[in-house]
Structures are given as C-alpha cells and as structure tokens.
C-alpha cells in the first residue's frame, strides 16, 4: 500500500515538474532542391514554454556542412497569429523585422504564405551573415524569438498538424546556392536537465520520507 502511494506521488511529481519546462525540437525539410548539398539535418528550432505567457523559438544550425540561416518566416495558416515580444541571441548576429524577400523562396510550391518574418542584420566588420553552422569551436550562433498570444499547448498542436509552419532561407552553401526549408513535426517532450535534477531530488526525498514512515 505504501509502495503504491509512493509510486503515485513520484509519477504525479514527474508530470507536474516536466510540464513546466520542456523543449520540443522541430527539424526541417528542403523546399526547392536548388543544391545537391542538404544541411537540413543540422537545422533545428526548439519550442519552449517561457513562462508568463511566452513561447520561445530557438533556432540553431549545428553540423559540418557550410550554411547560414539568413531569413526566418512564420505562416499562421487560418489561425490567429502570435504577437512578437523580443529577440535574444548568441554569437555576433542580430535579426531585424522584416525579411527580404518578404516571403519564403519557393513557398508558393507548398502554399506557404509568410505572416511574420525576420532577417539577419550583419554587424559591420564581423563577416557574419546569419546563424552559421557550428562544429564545436568558438561560440555557437543561435537566435531565440519570444512570442505571446496563444497557449503553448495550442502552438505545439498547430505546428504538429501543419496549421502553423516555419520556413528558413539558408544561404552560403559550399556550391554557392541557397535553399528554403520548412519545419516538420515535433518530437516527444524532452525535460530540460534542471527539470530532471529537480525530479530526481524530489524522488529521493519521497523515498526518504517513505523509509522514515515505514520505520515508525
């Protein structure tokens, strides 16, 4: 009986904690096929509940294929859109409203219509043009865009069923070509390391409490 109560409490704690901090990664697939080089496996956006009604979209480009994310597009489909809140980034590149071109190149082939977009603003003298691919040396480029206006769960649902779509324009491929990409479906929720540590601490505490009650 006591073991059953302990298991129930541990399970409840896991879902309560994991539900407050989860990053859902989405990958991308190519739209245009301009190039024989395809860095799609190294392009990713993590969608995270940021608290206080914020949803965070963090874009990275981690892999050995030379490439740079220069433009990011959001298509809200037939649902209400999100409201931009803020940018944050690592590396040397900032992003500004709005992308140029204004719509995803090749997006007409998949009925992609950009409702919100952003474009890399290259700092003078850095030689940087966007989110460069990262191979494990130096500072990894990333861009996080925070939005409000829709519950986190509803955003995930819209991304998973294709109502919301995210497009990328990638330049600087080794053959001189550029490509467009659109997100695919998400994966299962991934608790963040701090969440798992907190969960483990909580389970250990419950175990200690159960032993103490048993000895009493």
Secondary structure, DSSP 8 states (H G I E B T S, - for coil): -HHHHHHHHHHHHHHHHHTTSEEEEEEEEESS---S---GGGEEEEEEEEETTEEEEEEEEBSSS--EEEEEEEE-TTS---EEEEEEEESS-EEES--SSSS-TTGGGGT---SEEEEEE--TTT---SEE-B-SSS---EEEEEEESS-HHHHHHHHHTTSSEEEEEEE--TTS--EEEEEEEE-S-EE-HHHHHHHHHHHHHHHHHHHHHHH-
